[in-house]
Amino acid sequence: MRDQRGITGLETAIVLIAFVVVASVFAFAVLSTGLLSAEKSKE
């Protein structure tokens, strides 16, 4: 499976980018949920 050596760097970059995207989306979801709950608790 791992015969091509030139793909490893590309795979690492793709995995890193995907991880950063997922982490940012997750953080955004947590932040928006926290803001929504904070707004609801004020009322």
C-alpha positions in Angstrom: 0.0 0.0 0.0 2.8 2.4 1.0 5.0 2.0 -2.1 4.8 5.6 -3.3 7.0 7.8 -1.1 6.0 11.1 -2.6 2.4 10.8 -1.4 3.2 10.6 2.3 3.9 14.4 2.6 0.7 15.2 0.6 -1.3 12.8 2.8 0.1 14.4 6.0 -0.9 17.9 4.7 -4.4 16.7 3.8 -4.8 15.1 7.2 -3.6 18.2 8.9 -5.9 20.5 6.9 -8.9 18.2 7.5 -8.1 18.2 11.2 -7.9 22.0 11.4 -11.1 22.4 9.4 -13.0 19.9 11.7 -11.5 21.5 14.8 -12.5 25.0 13.7 -16.0 23.9 12.8 -16.3 22.1 16.2 -15.1 25.2 18.0 -17.5 27.4 16.1 -20.4 25.1 17.0 -19.4 25.1 20.7 -19.1 28.9 20.7 -22.4 29.5 19.0 -24.1 27.0 21.3 -22.6 28.7 24.3 -23.6 32.2 23.1 -27.2 30.9 22.4 -27.5 29.4 25.9 -26.0 32.5 27.5 -28.6 34.7 25.6 -31.4 32.4 26.7 -30.3 32.4 30.3 -30.4 36.2 30.4 -34.1 36.3 29.5 
